[in-house]
Amino acid sequence: MNFTEEYRINYYLNNLENLNVQVDANMLEFDYDRVFISNKEGLKKYEHLNSYFRDMIKYTSNINTDKYFFCLFGDNFQTQSYPSFIKTKRIQENSNNILLNLDSERHTAMLHYIKNIDKQFDKKNNKLLWRGASTGNHIHGMRDLIVRKFQHHSNPDIDVKYNELLQGYTNDKNEYFLGDYKNLEQQLEYKFLISIEGNDVASNLKWMMLSNSVVLMPVPKICSWFMEDKLVPFVHYIPLNDDFSDLEEKYEWCLNNMGSCESISKNATQYIEQFMDQDKENEITKRVIEIYLEKVNIEVR
């Protein structure tokens, strides 16, 4: 499944139409958690703050414009009032969210060395692994659900644990059996890796799919630059119920269908590889921003 550049540009623009917007000057003030308006020059005074700013500065550096645009940084997929550059959106939602590959240092920087540390599928162990932080539970609760169900599982080959408690979670009552931290290379020892959305998309999904391991996960609810809504169950990943009631069954299926699992892993790798040509990604990003600037006219009063 390879998408043309034109298809991807239209996908990221989300049916953007011509629009004139008037806004008050006080909206120029920066707040990490809400939409703000800026232009290329206005971004620069914040570039030290985080990778969202650095990405936007990089993406607009070769675009000759001083026009304003809306941005929203951070883990936020809610529909915006006006067309806004953002990292994610809800799947199948016709919103004003214009997708860019934001926070790329966290989500995609590791992709270029995964193949250097990965193993062949048949050289990996047959165990099932999830490690992650307690993020996103205030939204959907899926990470806490899987940990509570499986952190003390009788099968030692099902290894599901938190490695970090965040966003108000503590272990004061010893409710959680925290797992040993595993880096990328250690996780790539496993044939079967679980991915679960957190505050928005799962940050580990891209490198898992690029690897020679197999991803098991609930059907995605949020999409990003990597178009997660285009992933096909049993083609690119093994689907799980949102309550993980079928996890043991699906793991057993994997163990009995190694050939199919290896094919799924290869399909997933090919899917992610189409996003790895940096020149093409730069061109698509440039066109998305240029079309936005052509169609959206923002006047500051």
Summary of the structure (lengths in Angstrom):
residues: 301
radius of gyration: 20.5
end to end distance: 46.1
largest distance: 64.9
contacts: 904
relative contact order: 0.18
helix: 37%
strand: 19%
